[in-house]
Amino acid sequence: MNINKLLEFLRDNENRIIFKKLQEMKEISINVTQKLLHENSDKPIKEMLSQIQLQRKNLKKIPISTKLLFTEQGAQQASSWELAKYHGNKFRGFNIVADLCCGIGVDLINIAKNKEQVFAVDLDVDTLRLAEYNCNTINLNNINYELGKAEEFNEQIDAIFIDPDRRPGTSRRIAPEEYSPKFSQIIKLRDVSPNIAVKLSPAIDYKRLNLPSDSTLEFVSENGTLKEILLCMGKLSTENCERKAVLLPSNLILQNSNAKIEVTEIQKYL
């Protein structure tokens, strides 16, 4: 898919109308596709039809998907809209934040709302351009887009959200030191801001992680399925809580406590 060609085409309002008309077609058969390609050789028909397929495929996961543009990998790795809203709410009390490894911008859209300034960083130029397009579509104009490595980010900010790439190369990685950036590099970002939320794989062996004392592991499920482990540090963590379960969409929270509790001797009745 030629992202540059598609984005250049969609800069024009009249071309956006053409794209919208294609989106409104109930079914796009092979014959219809061939006809569109033949009659519109000067337009990125293949790119637009590919986008429409991705939008429809992800409509349940992301209800605003018809407003967004995707890559196949970006769609797979993007948070669901329910998770993205939860991430956004975590950063409600901060004015200047960064979304590192921002992807196509689903989390970014929710995190950036009502913020003074937001930094969006990604290593892939096409992905970053799609994030910018998607956020502009939602009328978010408080975001600075930076092409680069998340571990090299060094701006004055209040808090960081980071969803490291767990598929560098071709296969899914579970070990934190195989993420991109590595878990140890993410922890070093606390020199930039102590307040960090890191999205981890639900399959991770979290007991092997050497976690800071001011951190909480949030096990976040959606409709009964564990979707992620969110490591929250600094002011993003929950005081006196090492682990908590978050059930979406009900927002029911169950948590343990590491506060010291006095235990009496065994009484007559248990």
VOBA-1610 file (N, C-alpha, C; in pm, whole numbers, padded with zeros to 5 digits, always signed):
BEGIN
Met+00084-00119+00000Met+00000+00000+00000Met+00088+00125+00000Asn+00061+00214-00093Asn+00138+00338-00104Asn+00073+00445-00016Ile+00121+00457+00108Ile+00062+00551+00204Ile+00079+00695+00158Asn+00196+00727+00105Asn+00221+00864+00061Asn+00124+00906-00049Lys+00102+00817-00144Lys+00009+00845-00254Lys-00131+00868-00203Leu-00174+00785-00108Leu-00308+00798-00051Leu-00324+00928+00026Leu-00228+00959+00112Leu-00238+01081+00193Leu-00234+01206+00106Glu-00153+01204+00002Glu-00146+01317-00090Glu-00280+01338-00159Phe-00343+01229-00198Phe-00473+01234-00264Phe-00581+01290-00170Leu-00577+01248-00044Leu-00682+01287+00051Leu-00664+01428+00107Arg-00559+01496+00068Arg-00543+01637+00108Arg-00652+01725+00048Asp-00699+01685-00069Asp-00801+01762-00141Asp-00940+01723-00092Asn-01022+01822-00058Asn-01156+01795-00005Asn-01243+01720-00105Glu-01230+01752-00234Glu-01309+01682-00336Glu-01270+01535-00343Asn-01143+01507-00324Asn-01099+01367-00324Asn-01150+01292-00202Arg-01164+01363-00091Arg-01222+01300+00029Arg-01367+01261+00004Ile-01436+01339-00076Ile-01574+01307-00111Ile-01579+01179-00193Ile-01483+01163-00284Ile-01472+01040-00364Ile-01450+00920-00272Phe-01361+00936-00175Phe-01332+00828-00079Phe-01457+00794+00002Lys-01531+00896+00043Lys-01653+00873+00122Lys-01757+00796+00041Lys-01767+00827-00088Lys-01863+00755-00173Lys-01826+00608-00185Leu-01695+00581-00193Leu-01651+00442-00196Leu-01684+00372-00064Gln-01669+00444+00047Gln-01699+00387+00179Gln-01846+00349+00191Glu-01932+00422+00122Glu-02076+00400+00131Glu-02125+00283+00046Met-02039+00229-00039Met-02077+00113-00121Met-02094-00009-00030Lys-02206-00077-00042Lys-02234-00190+00046Lys-02140-00308+00020Glu-02116-00334-00106Glu-02029-00447-00141Glu-01939-00407-00257Ile-01813-00441-00245Ile-01717-00408-00351Ile-01665-00539-00408Ser-01729-00584-00517Ser-01693-00711-00579Ser-01569-00696-00666Ile-01521-00808-00717Ile-01404-00805-00806Ile-01435-00727-00933Asn-01556-00748-00986Asn-01595-00677-01108Asn-01601-00526-01086Val-01657-00487-00971Val-01665-00345-00939Val-01525-00287-00922Thr-01437-00363-00856Thr-01300-00318-00837Thr-01229-00296-00970Gln-01244-00393-01061Gln-01180-00381-01192Gln-01234-00261-01269Lys-01362-00236-01258Lys-01423-00122-01326Lys-01370+00009-01268Leu-01361+00016-01136Leu-01309+00137-01072Leu-01164+00164-01111Leu-01084+00058-01117Leu-00944+00073-01155Leu-00930+00119-01299His-01015+00065-01387His-01009+00100-01529His-01051+00244-01552Glu-01155+00289-01480Glu-01211+00423-01504Glu-01140+00532-01425Asn-01054+00493-01329Asn-00989+00593-01242Asn-00840+00563-01228Ser-00773+00550-01341Ser-00632+00514-01339Ser-00544+00620-01273Asp-00598+00742-01262Asp-00521+00852-01201Asp-00543+00863-01051Lys-00621+00774-00995Lys-00655+00782-00853Lys-00605+00657-00779Pro-00572+00670-00650Pro-00522+00554-00573Pro-00637+00462-00529Ile-00702+00400-00628Ile-00819+00316-00600Ile-00782+00196-00513Lys-00670+00130-00544Lys-00629+00013-00465Lys-00609+00051-00318Glu-00544+00164-00296Glu-00518+00208-00159Glu-00648+00240-00085Met-00740+00306-00153Met-00867+00341-00088Met-00949+00216-00057Leu-00952+00120-00149Leu-01028-00002-00125Leu-00965-00085-00012Ser-00832-00086-00006Ser-00764-00155+00103Ser-00799-00093+00237Gln-00803+00040+00240Gln-00840+00110+00363Gln-00983+00078+00404Ile-01072+00073+00309Ile-01212+00043+00340Ile-01226-00096+00401Gln-01150-00191+00347Gln-01150-00327+00404Gln-01101-00327+00548Leu-00992-00253+00574Leu-00938-00246+00710Leu-01036-00174+00804Gln-01100-00070+00755Gln-01196+00003+00837Gln-01313-00086+00878Arg-01365-00161+00783Arg-01479-00249+00812Arg-01438-00365+00902Lys-01318-00415+00880Lys-01268-00527+00960Lys-01252-00487+01107Asn-01217-00360+01132Asn-01188-00314+01268Asn-01299-00230+01330Leu-01417-00229+01266Leu-01526-00145+01314Leu-01573-00185+01454Lys-01576-00313+01482Lys-01619-00359+01615Lys-01516-00322+01721Lys-01390-00336+01687Lys-01281-00305+01779Lys-01267-00155+01801Ile-01282-00078+01693Ile-01266+00067+01697Ile-01386+00130+01627Pro-01490+00167+01699Pro-01614+00217+01637Pro-01597+00338+01546Ile-01488+00416+01563Ile-01466+00532+01475Ile-01372+00496+01359Ser-01358+00367+01329Ser-01260+00324+01230Ser-01284+00384+01091Thr-01408+00419+01057Thr-01435+00476+00925Thr-01375+00616+00910Lys-01333+00677+01021Lys-01268+00808+01016Lys-01116+00797+01010Leu-01065+00675+01031Leu-00922+00657+01045Leu-00861+00584+00926Leu-00729+00595+00913Leu-00654+00520+00815Leu-00561+00423+00888Phe-00537+00306+00828Phe-00462+00199+00894Phe-00352+00143+00804Thr-00259+00073+00866Thr-00178-00028+00799Thr-00225-00161+00857Glu-00196-00269+00788Glu-00239-00400+00838Glu-00179-00427+00976Gln-00050-00403+00991Gln+00016-00424+01119Gln-00034-00325+01223Gly-00054-00201+01182Gly-00102-00098+01274Gly-00239-00133+01330Ala-00325-00188+01246Ala-00459-00228+01290Ala-00452-00343+01391Gln-00361-00437+01366Gln-00345-00552+01456Gln-00294-00509+01593Gln-00201-00415+01595Gln-00136-00376+01719Gln-00211-00267+01794Ala-00303-00199+01729Ala-00374-00089+01793Ala-00459-00139+01909Ser-00469-00058+02014Ser-00559-00088+02125Ser-00702-00082+02076Ser-00789-00156+02141Ser-00932-00139+02115Ser-00973-00001+02165Trp-01087+00047+02120Trp-01133+00180+02161Trp-01159+00184+02311Glu-01208+00074+02366Glu-01236+00067+02510Glu-01107+00078+02590Leu-01004+00007+02547Leu-00875+00015+02614Leu-00813+00154+02599Ala-00826+00210+02479Ala-00768+00342+02453Ala-00833+00448+02542Lys-00963+00437+02562Lys-01031+00531+02652Lys-00980+00516+02795Tyr-00955+00393+02837Tyr-00902+00370+02971Tyr-00763+00432+02984His-00680+00414+02881His-00546+00475+02883His-00556+00627+02890Gly-00649+00682+02813Gly-00667+00827+02815Gly-00704+00879+02952Asn-00791+00806+03021Asn-00833+00848+03155Asn-00719+00843+03256Lys-00623+00752+03234Lys-00508+00743+03324Lys-00426+00872+03323Phe-00428+00943+03209Phe-00344+01061+03193Phe-00424+01191+03208Arg-00541+01181+03265Arg-00628+01298+03277Arg-00565+01410+03360Gly-00484+01377+03459Gly-00429+01478+03548Gly-00297+01540+03502Phe-00255+01512+03379Phe-00127+01564+03329Phe-00149+01656+03210Asn-00069+01762+03200Asn-00086+01861+03093Asn+00005+01838+02973Ile+00128+01793+02999Ile+00224+01771+02891Ile+00267+01624+02896Val+00231+01548+02794Val+00256+01404+02795Val+00319+01359+02663Ala+00370+01237+02664Ala+00428+01177+02544Ala+00368+01039+02522Asp+00336+01011+02396Asp+00296+00876+02355Asp+00410+00823+02269Leu+00492+00736+02327Leu+00607+00680+02257Leu+00565+00548+02193Cys+00612+00524+02070Cys+00562+00412+01989Cys+00412+00431+01966Cys+00376+00547+01914Cys+00234+00588+01909Cys+00152+00510+01808Gly+00216+00438+01715Gly+00139+00361+01617Gly+00051+00452+01532Ile-00064+00401+01492Ile-00154+00479+01406Ile-00237+00581+01483Gly-00223+00581+01618Gly-00279+00691+01694Gly-00408+00667+01771Val-00450+00542+01789Val-00576+00516+01861Val-00564+00556+02008Asp-00455+00516+02074Asp-00432+00561+02211Asp-00405+00711+02214Leu-00329+00757+02118Leu-00292+00898+02111Leu-00413+00990+02108Ile-00515+00952+02032Ile-00637+01033+02022Ile-00699+01054+02159Asn-00702+00948+02238Asn-00765+00957+02371Asn-00674+01024+02473Ile-00545+01001+02464Ile-00451+01061+02559Ile-00439+01211+02537Ala-00445+01255+02411Ala-00419+01396+02376Ala-00534+01491+02408Lys-00652+01437+02437Lys-00767+01524+02463Lys-00745+01610+02587Asn-00775+01739+02571Asn-00767+01836+02682Asn-00626+01848+02741Lys-00525+01832+02656Lys-00386+01847+02701Lys-00328+01977+02646Glu-00233+02033+02721Glu-00164+02152+02674Glu-00072+02118+02557Gln+00001+02007+02570Gln+00094+01967+02464Gln+00118+01817+02472Val+00131+01754+02354Val+00154+01610+02347Val+00264+01583+02244Phe+00353+01489+02277Phe+00456+01445+02184Phe+00421+01304+02138Ala+00417+01285+02006Ala+00391+01153+01948Ala+00517+01108+01875Val+00570+00993+01916Val+00696+00944+01860Val+00677+00804+01804Asp+00730+00782+01684Asp+00730+00647+01627Asp+00850+00632+01536Leu+00893+00508+01519Leu+01013+00479+01441Leu+00984+00466+01292Asp+00856+00444+01257Asp+00818+00420+01119Asp+00751+00544+01061Val+00803+00595+00949Val+00755+00721+00893Val+00611+00711+00843Asp+00573+00599+00778Asp+00435+00584+00730Asp+00337+00579+00846Thr+00373+00505+00951Thr+00287+00495+01069Thr+00267+00631+01134Leu+00375+00707+01145Leu+00366+00839+01206Leu+00279+00933+01123Arg+00289+00924+00991Arg+00206+01009+00904Arg+00058+00972+00918Leu+00030+00844+00934Leu-00109+00802+00954Leu-00162+00850+01089Ala-00077+00845+01192Ala-00117+00897+01323Ala-00152+01045+01313Glu-00072+01119+01239Glu-00098+01263+01222Glu-00229+01285+01147Tyr-00251+01208+01041Tyr-00377+01220+00966Tyr-00496+01188+01056Asn-00487+01078+01131Asn-00598+01035+01216Asn-00631+01139+01324Cys-00528+01196+01385Cys-00550+01295+01490Cys-00605+01425+01431Asn-00560+01462+01312Asn-00614+01580+01246Asn-00761+01562+01211Thr-00797+01438+01177Thr-00937+01407+01146Thr-01026+01430+01268Ile-00970+01406+01388Ile-01044+01426+01513Ile-01026+01569+01565Asn-00960+01652+01486Asn-00938+01794+01520Asn-00850+01813+01644Leu-00747+01731+01656Leu-00649+01748+01763Leu-00529+01822+01705Asn-00503+01941+01755Asn-00394+02021+01701Asn-00289+02058+01806Asn-00281+01978+01912Asn-00186+02004+02020Asn-00072+01903+02024Ile-00046+01838+01910Ile+00048+01726+01906Ile+00171+01758+01821Asn+00288+01728+01876Asn+00415+01737+01802Asn+00454+01595+01759Tyr+00472+01575+01630Tyr+00505+01443+01577Tyr+00655+01433+01553Glu+00716+01329+01610Glu+00861+01313+01600Glu+00895+01172+01551Leu+00974+01166+01443Leu+01022+01038+01391Leu+01150+01002+01464Gly+01151+00890+01535Gly+01271+00854+01608Gly+01248+00738+01704Lys+01353+00704+01778Lys+01348+00593+01872Lys+01289+00640+02005Ala+01200+00561+02060Ala+01136+00596+02187Ala+01238+00612+02298Glu+01340+00526+02298Glu+01438+00528+02408Glu+01528+00651+02404Glu+01524+00726+02292Glu+01606+00846+02280Glu+01525+00973+02306Phe+01399+00958+02343Phe+01314+01074+02369Phe+01365+01150+02492Asn+01371+01284+02480Asn+01426+01363+02591Asn+01366+01504+02592Glu+01236+01512+02613Glu+01167+01640+02622Glu+01116+01660+02765Gln+01092+01784+02802Gln+01037+01815+02933Gln+00887+01784+02933Ile+00849+01681+03005Ile+00708+01639+03007Ile+00667+01595+03147Asp+00535+01573+03163Asp+00482+01531+03293Asp+00469+01379+03303Ala+00439+01313+03191Ala+00414+01169+03196Ala+00431+01107+03058Ile+00450+00974+03057Ile+00476+00899+02933Ile+00384+00778+02926Phe+00326+00757+02807Phe+00260+00630+02775Phe+00344+00563+02667Ile+00371+00435+02684Ile+00451+00365+02583Ile+00396+00224+02560Asp+00374+00195+02433Asp+00330+00063+02391Asp+00440+00005+02303Pro+00540-00060+02363Pro+00656-00107+02285Pro+00615-00210+02180Asp+00691-00213+02072Asp+00665-00308+01965Asp+00699-00449+02015Arg+00597-00534+02017Arg+00619-00672+02061Arg+00630-00767+01943Arg+00640-00709+01822Arg+00657-00791+01702Arg+00771-00739+01616Pro+00886-00708+01676Pro+00998-00667+01591Pro+01041-00784+01504Gly+01045-00763+01375Gly+01071-00874+01284Gly+00940-00936+01240Thr+00927-01068+01253Thr+00810-01137+01199Thr+00724-01206+01305Ser+00777-01228+01425Ser+00702-01306+01524Ser+00676-01225+01650Arg+00572-01265+01722Arg+00537-01200+01846Arg+00637-01235+01955Arg+00680-01133+02032Arg+00777-01155+02139Arg+00709-01136+02274Ile+00745-01220+02369Ile+00688-01212+02504Ile+00791-01158+02602Ala+00917-01200+02590Ala+01022-01156+02682Ala+01042-01005+02672Pro+01036-00933+02784Pro+01045-00786+02782Pro+01172-00732+02718Glu+01283-00805+02730Glu+01408-00757+02670Glu+01413-00780+02519Glu+01307-00843+02464Glu+01296-00860+02320Glu+01199-00759+02259Tyr+01140-00675+02345Tyr+01055-00568+02295Tyr+01141-00464+02223Ser+01075-00376+02152Ser+01145-00262+02094Ser+01068-00134+02133Pro+01124-00051+02225Pro+01253-00067+02291Pro+01249-00174+02400Lys+01368-00216+02444Lys+01378-00316+02549Lys+01324-00261+02680Phe+01280-00352+02767Phe+01222-00311+02895Phe+01322-00229+02977Ser+01448-00269+02976Ser+01550-00196+03051Ser+01566-00054+02999Gln+01549-00034+02868Gln+01556+00100+02810Gln+01434+00183+02848Ile+01321+00117+02861Ile+01198+00187+02902Ile+01213+00238+03045Ile+01268+00156+03132Ile+01287+00196+03272Ile+01379+00318+03280Lys+01478+00326+03192Lys+01569+00441+03193Lys+01498+00571+03157Leu+01383+00561+03091Leu+01306+00681+03056Leu+01251+00751+03180Arg+01264+00688+03297Arg+01221+00753+03420Arg+01310+00873+03452Asp+01425+00882+03387Asp+01509+01001+03400Asp+01442+01121+03331Val+01358+01091+03232Val+01283+01195+03161Val+01158+01231+03240Ser+01086+01128+03283Ser+00969+01147+03370Ser+00949+01021+03453Pro+00924+01036+03584Pro+00903+00917+03669Pro+00765+00856+03648Asn+00678+00929+03581Asn+00539+00885+03564Asn+00521+00820+03426Ile+00526+00687+03427Ile+00522+00612+03301Ile+00420+00499+03312Ala+00344+00480+03204Ala+00256+00363+03190Ala+00304+00284+03069Val+00335+00156+03091Val+00389+00070+02986Val+00292-00044+02958Lys+00256-00059+02833Lys+00166-00168+02794Lys+00248-00294+02770Leu+00221-00398+02851Leu+00295-00524+02843Leu+00204-00636+02793Ser+00266-00739+02739Ser+00190-00855+02692Ser+00123-00926+02809Pro-00003-00970+02794Pro-00069-01045+02902Pro-00005-01180+02928Ala+00080-01226+02835Ala+00146-01356+02851Ala+00279-01345+02924Ile+00316-01226+02963Ile+00447-01204+03024Ile+00454-01268+03164Asp+00574-01316+03200Asp+00596-01365+03336Asp+00636-01245+03421Tyr+00536-01176+03473Tyr+00560-01049+03542Tyr+00641-01068+03671Lys+00640-01189+03727Lys+00713-01213+03852Lys+00864-01203+03832Arg+00909-01212+03708Arg+01052-01202+03680Arg+01097-01058+03659Leu+01004-00967+03653Leu+01039-00827+03632Leu+01091-00764+03760Asn+01196-00688+03746Asn+01250-00613+03860Asn+01183-00476+03859Leu+01074-00463+03933Leu+00990-00343+03923Leu+01027-00240+04029Pro+01011-00113+03997Pro+01034-00007+04096Pro+00933-00020+04210Ser+00968+00035+04326Ser+00880+00025+04443Ser+00751+00104+04423Asp+00757+00213+04342Asp+00638+00296+04320Asp+00568+00254+04191Ser+00528+00127+04185Ser+00463+00079+04063Ser+00346-00012+04095Thr+00253-00019+04002Thr+00135-00106+04011Thr+00119-00179+03879Leu+00096-00310+03886Leu+00063-00387+03767Leu-00089-00395+03755Glu-00142-00343+03647Glu-00286-00346+03624Glu-00318-00452+03518Phe-00395-00552+03558Phe-00435-00658+03466Phe-00570-00617+03407Val-00568-00574+03281Val-00686-00512+03221Val-00753-00612+03127Ser-00880-00641+03156Ser-00957-00732+03071Ser-01071-00655+03004Glu-01113-00705+02889Glu-01226-00646+02817Glu-01324-00756+02780Asn-01445-00744+02829Asn-01549-00845+02803Asn-01502-00985+02842Gly-01432-00993+02955Gly-01392-01122+03009Gly-01261-01178+02958Thr-01192-01107+02869Thr-01065-01155+02815Thr-00952-01062+02858Leu-00846-01119+02917Leu-00731-01038+02957Leu-00662-00984+02832Lys-00655-00852+02820Lys-00599-00788+02701Lys-00456-00739+02721Glu-00424-00695+02841Glu-00291-00638+02861Glu-00258-00634+03009Ile-00129-00620+03037Ile-00083-00583+03170Ile-00025-00443+03156Leu-00081-00349+03228Leu-00036-00210+03221Leu+00049-00182+03345Leu+00178-00161+03323Leu+00269-00127+03432Leu+00265+00024+03452Cys+00217+00065+03569Cys+00204+00208+03599Cys+00304+00247+03707Met+00381+00351+03680Met+00486+00395+03772Met+00466+00541+03812Gly+00524+00575+03928Gly+00514+00713+03974Gly+00371+00750+04012Lys+00327+00867+03969Lys+00192+00916+04002Lys+00083+00842+03926Leu+00121+00761+03828Leu+00023+00679+03755Leu-00010+00550+03829Ser+00070+00516+03928Ser+00047+00394+04006Ser-00060+00418+04111Thr-00104+00311+04175Thr-00201+00318+04283Thr-00128+00297+04416Glu-00146+00390+04507Glu-00072+00386+04634Glu-00103+00258+04711Asn+00003+00198+04766Asn-00008+00075+04846Asn-00075-00039+04770Cys-00051-00045+04641Cys-00113-00151+04560Cys-00012-00203+04459Glu+00020-00331+04470Glu+00115-00392+04376Glu+00046-00442+04252Arg-00076-00495+04268Arg-00150-00552+04156Arg-00297-00516+04167Lys-00359-00495+04052Lys-00503-00470+04049Lys-00560-00525+03920Ala-00687-00564+03925Ala-00758-00611+03807Ala-00858-00504+03765Val-00861-00475+03637Val-00954-00377+03582Val-01041-00447+03480Leu-01173-00444+03503Leu-01267-00513+03415Leu-01342-00410+03331Leu-01317-00413+03201Leu-01385-00323+03108Leu-01493-00401+03033Pro-01603-00336+02995Pro-01629-00191+03002Pro-01693-00142+03132Ser-01710-00230+03231Ser-01781-00190+03353Ser-01695-00102+03444Asn-01561-00104+03422Asn-01466-00031+03507Asn-01466-00081+03650Leu-01504-00206+03670Leu-01494-00269+03801Leu-01347-00293+03832Ile-01304-00256+03955Ile-01164-00268+03993Ile-01151-00354+04118Leu-01061-00452+04111Leu-01027-00535+04226Leu-00878-00516+04251Gln-00840-00490+04375Gln-00697-00467+04399Gln-00652-00524+04532Asn-00522-00559+04534Asn-00464-00603+04659Asn-00403-00482+04729Ser-00346-00505+04844Ser-00284-00395+04917Ser-00158-00445+04984Asn-00052-00363+04977Asn+00070-00400+05049Asn+00083-00323+05180Ala-00029-00261+05222Ala-00029-00192+05351Ala-00019-00296+05462Lys+00053-00263+05568Lys+00071-00357+05678Lys-00058-00374+05757Ile-00095-00500+05779Ile-00218-00531+05852Ile-00183-00614+05974Glu-00237-00577+06088Glu-00213-00653+06210Glu-00303-00776+06213Val-00243-00889+06237Val-00317-01014+06241Val-00315-01066+06385Thr-00432-01091+06441Thr-00441-01138+06580Thr-00417-01289+06586Glu-00407-01337+06708Glu-00399-01482+06727Glu-00531-01546+06683Ile-00523-01676+06652Ile-00646-01747+06612Ile-00745-01746+06728Gln-00867-01704+06699Gln-00971-01697+06800Gln-01046-01832+06810Lys-01147-01832+06895Lys-01220-01956+06918Lys-01290-02002+06792Tyr-01348-01906+06721Tyr-01419-01942+06596Tyr-01350-01876+06479Leu-01345-01944+06367Leu-01287-01891+06243Leu-01401-01854+06149
//
